[in-house]
């Protein structure tokens, strides 16, 4: 039904209007799930969110022509890929397939998940 908020990450991704962004979101979701298989995939703030023992560590958000992979405590992470300057949140902007760096994404996701368990 139009206007209804998606209840799952798959439903969220399937409703992304831009085909390219939808394709990127599917790839990023698989990297998250493969990197941290024990993480719970939920919907929070209207987007797919990944938690460890109810502590959020990452989420995926779509925009008109790109996707962001958010890290809730990203300021504790080190990577050339991370953008942002706030107190905690950082993100990786993904506009094309070459912006997806599986090994680095996996490293960051695992570190973020471990940090969430420590906090």
Secondary structure, DSSP 8 states (H G I E B T S, - for coil): -TT---SSHHHHHHT-SSHHHHHHHHHHHHHHHHH-TTSEEEEETTEEEEEETTEEEEEEEE-SS-EEEEETTGGG---TT-B--SSS-EEEEE-SGGG--HHHHHHHHHHHHHHHHH-
